[in-house]
Amino acid sequence: MFKESIPTECISYTGTHLGMSQFQIPQRKQSSWGDFLLDTISGLVFDTAKEDVELRTGIPRQLLLQVESTTVATRRLSGFLRTLADRLEGTKELLSSDMKKDFIMHRLPPYSAGDGAELSTPGGKLPRLDSVVRLQFKDHIVLTVLPDQDQSDETQEKMVYIYHSLKNSRETHMMGNEEETEFHGLRFPLSHLDALKQIWNSPAISVKDLKLTTDEEKESLVLSLWTECLIQVV
């Protein structure tokens, strides 16, 4: 059986190439362990410096003007890094801000939400003290603890920030539109962290069981989340 030979110059190729990458997107932050370390190290230093006076002492004069690092400076920084590593071993709260915000800011909204219009207003019952609520669209929400971004001095207090992609635009996704740079979310005092963790970690929870001091705080918290379409009454 013979096959007729076809000159290569007569062959044409058509098709579509689709490339997918989980860890790198052009003009976007990468998602390696190194990037995560860079993202969290500032928060770790922030926490440690509050307790370690050595981290708050001034550097030697002219240090930044020297061409090469001095042995003393290198040894001092090495010691600080060991202190940070020891603290990291025992911490449960990593202050990660940029990577989380970047991830959520550029994520598509939930598919059922279309371009976000369906989630512009909450649905279902209004949450009350006697309600049972649950988190919805959990994969599209991040909860993080950060220094208060409205303060720039050394007395910054920590706040709880919630960012979500529910109102992101599907039509302008990956188009470089200015809308994509807008963050959607909420901010709460650090005293609300335990209650928020209860909502995050429970399939459903009674509002009255939230770990907050007053019933007014409990109702105010769930109302804020409900208004942002993050929880629903079950």
C-alpha positions as CSV (number, residue, x, y, z in Angstrom):
1,M,0.0,0.0,0.0
2,F,1.4,3.3,-1.1
3,K,0.7,6.8,0.2
4,E,1.1,9.7,-2.2
5,S,3.7,12.2,-1.1
6,I,2.5,15.8,-0.6
7,P,5.0,18.6,-1.0
8,T,5.4,20.4,2.3
9,E,4.9,23.8,0.7
10,C,1.3,22.8,-0.1
11,I,0.5,22.1,3.5
12,S,-1.2,24.8,5.6
13,Y,-2.0,24.8,9.3
14,T,-4.9,26.5,11.0
15,G,-6.0,26.3,14.6
16,T,-6.2,28.0,18.0
17,H,-3.5,27.8,20.7
18,L,-4.7,28.0,24.3
19,G,-2.1,28.5,27.0
20,M,-2.9,28.2,30.7
21,S,-0.7,29.1,33.7
22,Q,-1.6,28.8,37.3
23,F,1.4,30.7,38.7
24,Q,2.1,33.6,36.4
25,I,-0.1,36.1,34.6
26,P,1.4,39.0,32.6
27,Q,1.4,42.3,34.4
28,R,0.3,40.6,37.5
29,K,2.0,39.5,40.7
30,Q,3.4,36.0,40.6
31,S,2.4,33.3,43.1
32,S,5.6,31.6,44.2
33,W,6.7,30.9,47.7
34,G,9.2,33.7,47.2
35,D,6.4,36.1,46.3
36,F,4.4,35.0,49.3
37,L,7.5,35.5,51.6
38,L,7.9,39.0,50.3
39,D,4.3,39.7,50.8
40,T,4.2,38.5,54.4
41,I,7.6,39.6,55.7
42,S,6.6,43.2,56.2
43,G,3.7,42.2,58.4
44,L,5.9,39.9,60.4
45,V,8.5,42.7,60.9
46,F,5.6,45.0,61.9
47,D,4.4,42.6,64.6
48,T,7.9,41.8,65.9
49,A,9.1,45.4,66.1
50,K,6.3,46.2,68.5
51,E,7.8,43.8,71.0
52,D,11.5,43.9,70.1
53,V,13.1,47.3,70.9
54,E,16.2,46.3,68.9
55,L,14.2,46.4,65.7
56,R,13.2,50.0,66.5
57,T,16.7,51.3,67.1
58,G,18.3,53.6,64.6
59,I,20.8,52.4,62.0
60,P,24.3,53.7,62.1
61,R,24.9,57.1,60.4
62,Q,26.1,56.9,56.8
63,L,25.2,53.2,56.5
64,L,23.0,53.8,53.5
65,L,25.7,55.8,51.7
66,Q,28.3,53.0,51.8
67,V,29.0,51.0,48.6
68,E,29.4,47.7,50.4
69,S,27.6,46.3,53.4
70,T,29.6,46.2,56.6
71,T,30.2,43.1,58.6
72,V,28.5,44.6,61.6
73,A,25.3,45.4,59.5
74,T,25.2,42.0,57.9
75,R,25.6,40.2,61.2
76,R,22.9,42.4,62.8
77,L,20.4,41.7,59.9
78,S,21.2,38.0,60.1
79,G,20.3,38.0,63.8
80,F,17.0,39.8,63.1
81,L,16.2,37.2,60.4
82,R,16.7,34.4,62.9
83,T,14.4,36.2,65.4
84,L,11.8,36.5,62.7
85,A,12.1,32.8,61.7
86,D,11.6,31.8,65.4
87,R,8.5,34.0,65.6
88,L,7.2,32.7,62.3
89,E,7.3,29.1,63.7
90,G,4.7,30.0,66.3
91,T,2.4,32.3,64.5
92,K,-1.0,31.5,63.1
93,E,-1.7,34.9,61.6
94,L,0.3,35.8,58.5
95,L,-0.3,39.4,57.4
96,S,-0.6,39.0,53.7
97,S,-2.1,42.0,51.8
98,D,-0.9,42.6,48.3
99,M,-1.2,39.0,47.0
100,K,-4.6,38.5,48.4
101,K,-5.9,41.8,47.1
102,D,-4.4,41.3,43.7
103,F,-5.9,37.8,43.5
104,I,-9.4,39.0,44.4
105,M,-9.2,42.2,42.4
106,H,-8.5,40.3,39.1
107,R,-10.8,37.3,39.8
108,L,-14.0,36.8,37.8
109,P,-17.2,37.1,39.8
110,P,-19.2,34.0,40.6
111,Y,-20.5,32.6,37.3
112,S,-24.1,32.7,38.4
113,A,-23.6,36.4,39.0
114,G,-23.0,37.3,35.4
115,D,-21.2,40.6,35.3
116,G,-22.0,41.3,38.9
117,A,-25.3,43.0,38.4
118,E,-27.2,40.3,40.1
119,L,-25.2,40.8,43.3
120,S,-25.5,44.6,43.5
121,T,-28.3,44.1,46.0
122,P,-28.7,41.4,48.6
123,G,-31.5,38.8,48.4
124,G,-33.4,36.8,50.9
125,K,-34.4,37.6,54.5
126,L,-32.8,40.3,56.4
127,P,-30.6,38.8,59.2
128,R,-31.6,39.3,62.8
129,L,-30.3,38.2,66.1
130,D,-32.4,35.0,66.0
131,S,-31.3,34.2,62.4
132,V,-29.0,31.4,61.3
133,V,-26.6,32.6,58.5
134,R,-24.0,31.0,56.3
135,L,-21.3,32.4,54.1
136,Q,-21.8,32.2,50.3
137,F,-19.3,32.5,47.5
138,K,-16.5,31.6,49.9
139,D,-14.0,31.0,47.0
140,H,-14.5,34.6,46.0
141,I,-13.8,36.2,49.4
142,V,-10.6,36.7,51.4
143,L,-10.3,37.7,55.0
144,T,-7.1,39.2,56.2
145,V,-5.7,41.2,59.2
146,L,-3.7,44.3,58.3
147,P,-2.4,47.5,59.9
148,D,-5.1,50.2,59.6
149,Q,-4.6,51.6,56.1
150,D,-6.1,54.9,57.1
151,Q,-3.2,55.6,59.5
152,S,0.4,56.1,58.5
153,D,2.2,56.6,61.9
154,E,3.9,54.0,64.1
155,T,0.8,53.6,66.3
156,Q,-1.2,51.8,63.6
157,E,-3.8,49.4,64.9
158,K,-4.7,46.2,63.2
159,M,-8.0,45.9,61.4
160,V,-9.9,43.1,59.7
161,Y,-10.3,43.5,56.0
162,I,-12.6,41.5,53.7
163,Y,-12.1,41.7,50.0
164,H,-14.4,40.0,47.4
165,S,-14.8,39.6,43.6
166,L,-18.6,39.5,43.6
167,K,-18.9,42.9,42.0
168,N,-16.0,42.5,39.5
169,S,-16.9,43.0,35.9
170,R,-16.9,39.9,33.7
171,E,-16.9,42.0,30.5
172,T,-13.7,44.0,31.4
173,H,-11.8,41.1,32.9
174,M,-8.1,41.1,31.8
175,M,-8.8,44.1,29.7
176,G,-6.7,46.6,31.7
177,N,-9.7,48.6,32.5
178,E,-9.5,51.0,35.4
179,E,-12.6,49.4,36.9
180,E,-10.4,46.3,37.7
181,T,-8.2,48.4,40.1
182,E,-11.2,49.0,42.4
183,F,-11.4,46.9,45.6
184,H,-14.7,45.7,46.9
185,G,-15.0,44.8,50.5
186,L,-15.5,45.7,54.2
187,R,-13.4,46.7,57.2
188,F,-14.0,45.7,60.8
189,P,-12.3,46.3,64.2
190,L,-9.9,43.5,65.3
191,S,-12.4,42.7,68.0
192,H,-14.7,41.2,65.3
193,L,-12.1,38.7,64.1
194,D,-13.3,35.7,66.2
195,A,-16.9,36.2,65.1
196,L,-15.9,36.4,61.5
197,K,-13.8,33.2,61.8
198,Q,-16.9,31.5,63.2
199,I,-18.9,32.5,60.1
200,W,-16.0,31.5,57.8
201,N,-15.4,28.1,59.4
202,S,-19.0,27.0,60.0
203,P,-21.5,25.6,57.5
204,A,-24.1,27.7,59.3
205,I,-24.2,29.6,62.6
206,S,-26.7,31.4,64.8
207,V,-26.2,35.1,64.9
208,K,-26.7,35.1,68.7
209,D,-23.8,32.6,69.1
210,L,-21.2,35.0,67.5
211,K,-18.3,35.9,69.8
212,L,-19.1,39.6,70.2
213,T,-19.9,41.6,73.3
214,T,-23.3,43.0,72.5
215,D,-26.3,41.9,70.5
216,E,-26.1,45.2,68.6
217,E,-22.6,44.3,67.4
218,K,-23.7,40.9,66.3
219,E,-26.7,42.2,64.3
220,S,-24.5,45.0,62.8
221,L,-21.9,42.6,61.7
222,V,-24.2,40.2,59.9
223,L,-26.1,43.1,58.4
224,S,-22.9,44.5,56.9
225,L,-22.0,41.1,55.4
226,W,-25.6,40.6,54.1
227,T,-25.7,44.0,52.5
228,E,-22.4,43.1,50.6
229,C,-24.1,39.8,49.5
230,L,-21.5,37.8,51.4
231,I,-24.0,35.8,53.7
232,Q,-27.5,34.5,53.4
233,V,-30.1,33.6,56.0
234,V,-30.9,29.9,56.1
